[in-house]
Amino acid sequence: MPIAFVFPGQGSQAVGMGRDLAEAFAPAREVFEAVDETLKQNLSRLMFEGPPEELTLTANAQPALMAVSMAVLRVLEQEGGFDLKARVALVAGHSLGEYSALAAARTFDIATAARLLRLRGEAMQKAVPPGLGAMAALLGAEMAQAREICERAATGPEGEAEVVEAANDNGGGQVVISGHRSAVERAVTLAKEAGIKRAMLLPVSAPFHCALMAPAADAMAEALAGAELRPPLVPLIANVSAAKAAEPADIRDLLVRQVTGTVRWRECIGTMLELGCDRFVEIGSGKVLSGLMKRLAPDAQAQAVGTPADIEAFLKSL
């Protein structure tokens, strides 16, 4: 049964994440200590104890979620004897989770991933002044319908052009849109008028994965140009192409494009299914991606591995 490892993105963070791993396993503690040292911040304490509003800040949530994913993986490898290259066919991650996937596949080390994600979080936050941007979830909308709504909402009442784009195609009728707040609000109204089941603004700090993030993409292009990337041990299915990526130069380009591009998660899962994967294991905090799998591929096996009990159950299942 070919296995795909998938890695969660922002929104999966929760106060207390990783604490039981740190208490139970030395390899997990080593990951958290390495990230703390790299960032010159006691990020692990923030993860374990909060406050939630500080953990949710983009510049903290992104490296923190990567750290939990890598802690789980290191425990699987060092305590459970799990061989990623031998046992996993493909890796993928949702937005920032793509960095976790690449760190898992040894394209870059944990310290590099932490530095890149801290920079990514800060750059995304700075790209748009507070209050100017927004994101919304359209539940019960398919991608073509969401794009049509965005196209109509991109023109303001005075004929002005604004940005509103599909940011995440999560599948199962869940599309997230992103852009100028006024345009996103118009899109929510249009969605409700079109009979879409639910359309709601999301409590996020910036409009991710749209053209307004261009300054952050420029910052990431510069940072990635100076980072050492190696070919992944396991091929990546990339967010913006929904296709395999294995060359460092291609991966650099895809990571830059991902800042402003759509996370094509529904298509990524479709690609992995086409390539023969029928078991999907979510590595890290929460169960968002394994929950989505129930709608995207109900016949595939999906499980979340983020706690000591999950790790034990997964290793026993092999």
Secondary structure, DSSP 8 states (H G I E B T S, - for coil): --EEEEE--TT---TTTTHHHHHH-HHHHHHHHHHHHHHTS-HHHHHHH--HHHHTSHHHHHHHHHHHHHHHHHHHHHTT---HHHHEEEEEESTTHHHHHHHHTTSS-HHHHHHHHHHHHHHHHHHS-TTTEEEEEEET--HHHHHHHHHHHTB-TTS-B--EEEEEEEETTEEEEEEEHHHHHHHHHHHHHTT-SEEEE---SS--SSGGGHHHHHHHHHHHHTS-----SS-EE-TTT-SEE--HHHHHHHHHHHHHS-B-HHHHHHHHHHTT--EEEEESSSSHHHHHHHHH-TTSEEEEE-SHHHHHHHHHH-
